[in-house]
Amino acid sequence: MQDLTLNMRFNVIVLAIPIAINVALYSMLGALLYAGWEFVGWVTR
């Protein structure tokens, strides 16, 4: 029984890693897009 819970926990970690990487990449991309938009707005003002 202990082995099963350990295996489930390991699977959750393995699944969570790429999700966390994707979230970090998308938030970085969103921040870059927002900064670019702000910069364009500042230049064209």
C-alpha positions in Angstrom: 0.0 0.0 0.0 2.8 2.4 0.8 4.4 1.6 -2.5 1.2 2.6 -4.4 1.0 6.0 -2.7 4.6 6.6 -3.4 4.1 5.7 -7.1 1.1 8.0 -7.3 3.0 10.9 -5.7 5.9 10.3 -8.2 3.3 10.4 -11.1 1.9 13.7 -9.8 5.4 15.2 -9.7 6.2 13.9 -13.2 3.0 15.5 -14.5 3.4 18.7 -12.5 6.9 19.5 -13.9 6.0 20.1 -17.5 2.8 21.9 -16.5 4.9 24.2 -14.2 7.4 24.8 -17.1 4.5 25.7 -19.5 2.9 28.1 -17.0 6.3 29.8 -16.5 6.9 30.1 -20.2 3.4 31.4 -20.9 3.6 34.0 -18.1 7.0 35.1 -19.4 5.6 35.4 -22.9 2.6 37.3 -21.6 4.9 39.7 -19.6 7.1 40.2 -22.7 4.0 40.9 -24.9 2.6 43.3 -22.3 6.0 45.1 -22.0 6.2 45.3 -25.8 2.7 46.7 -26.0 3.5 49.3 -23.3 6.7 50.2 -25.2 4.9 50.7 -28.5 2.3 52.8 -26.7 5.0 54.9 -25.1 6.9 55.4 -28.5 3.8 56.2 -30.5 2.5 58.7 -27.9 
